[in-house]
Amino acid sequence: MEKQAPPSIFFTDASKFPDKAGLSGWAPLVESSVVIHTLSVKNYISVDIYCCKEFDTTKAKKFVRKFFEPERIDERFLERGVDYNTYKKSQKQENLPALNE
């Protein structure tokens, strides 16, 4: 996975949102992104890895276990974008203007 831009980190104020206090972070990748949300008062963390190419889920889980040392992990693995590398634009999409124009 290749970093596309520096990560962004957001703080949720405990005085305004006592049950939602924590940090959220987003790391944009060329292949997609990694998003982390924490809820400090509940000792909770959510790590979402979205990627448009295959990656080693065992390695990702091992990193999360080592870095965050969770007591418990609930995991879901969804295989999305399975046709990404073989996708062919339709005629309609080819005629659309580019977003950066």
C-alpha positions, 0 to 999 in steps of 0.5 A: 500500500502506498501513501497518497497524502499525509494522514489527517487526525481529528479530535472529538471534544469530550466536553461537547460529546462526552460519549464520543470523545476520542480521535479519528484518523484517515490515511489516504492511500493510492490503493484506497484508505485506512481509517481509525476511530477511537472512543476513549471513554469506552476503550474502543477502537475501530480500524477499517482498511479499504483497499482496491488490491489484495493484501495480507489480512493476517499481517494487518491483524498482526499489526493491529494486535501488536500496536493497539494490544486489544483485549478482543477483536471483532473482525469482518473481511469483505472482498469488494471490488473483485472485478476492479482489475478487469473492469472496462468502462462503458461507452457512457462513462468514457464520454464523461468529463474528467473530474479535474477539468 
